[in-house]
Amino acid sequence: MLPIRANDPVGDASQCGRAYDESSRACEALRSSSFRGPQEVPMEFVHEVTAYLENKPGRLAKICSALAQEKIDIRALSVMETDGPSVLRFVTSDLDSTKAVLTSIGTEYRITEVLEVPMENRTGALAKLLEHLAEEHINVEYAYVSTGTTPGKSLGIFHTSNPKRAMQVLAEPAASGDRSGGRRPLHSR
């Protein structure tokens, strides 16, 4: 049986004839109601880098250029203006190399564990995810989203009040109907 992998081009059973001729079992898995579709990179905890930058032209470019020079991919990035230095938060493809680059250019940083969640890049996907967390009384302290490497996907970065519980909640299959066990979400009270 051919494995159904994260980057398989087949997104539904209608294309089985072309892509999976040699494996009817793989096609059956795609057609079955229990199959939830091909998955991108699984949800996981990743290390986020936070740096505080002087809010002047070229500061962000210096960091991004130094990372690019070392062939380090920036998977997601957020920059926020504050009264003091700007806050730069980002996730890269190689944490150790990222730390070495930042040290070499004299940029102070700290590392935080965050939850990386692949999502559908469509209207309402983020709202649904956030509602699911709210139903379980998990606060999102900050978040940002980037485009995913797979077409139609995006990548959410979440720092929550209870990261391990957030991962459990988001990993649960979406049940039809009430998922909250009778509890109303906080935002509806």
Buried (B, 14 or more C-beta within 10 A) or exposed (E): EBEBEEEBEBBEBEBBEEBBEEBEEBBBBBEEEEBEEBBBBEBEEBBBBBBBBEBEEEBBEEBBEBBEEEEBEBBBBBBEEEEEBBBBBBBBEBBEBBBEBBEEEEBEBEEEEBBBBBBBBEEEBBEEBBBBBBBBEBEBEBBBBBEBBBEEBBBBBBBBEBBEBBBEBBEEEEEEEEBBEEEEBEEEE
